[in-house]
């Protein structure tokens, strides 16, 4: 898609999603709903944890949704 890895994020709900993000060289964002337990996903050291769909919307509306922005946040929704 022509997007540099530093401006991409792989959002998922399983540890295999975290592994795939790392393999692709992009940030990993874990959602706190779905198949994976939030505690297990947190141990995978995601750049962001999303507790709600609205948190994902905030990221999508951001003018700088890259890995540096995500790492500067304690979690997108606070």
Steps between C-alpha positions, in 0.01 A plus 500: 500500500804726500476591869830499689511259797543788747155629399323165520340312786375144511195480726405162637365295788741206518864436577546378143398848386782647709744254345382586149535872567855455625587281200367771268693772686193699599349613831252270671176627649311258723125516543359407842211303356508190286685171541811604693496598866606865548757396763667257259500758223654759734790262564567507124597869545265658244565859402135569583214330683150584381227452759216621277414539134495874563869479589565362151298785353724750679804339343341504155424872535851584616720698266809308619403136558852358485700286740667802662158651579371174640803442721463850643152415624428291813219339298291675243209561730701614793 
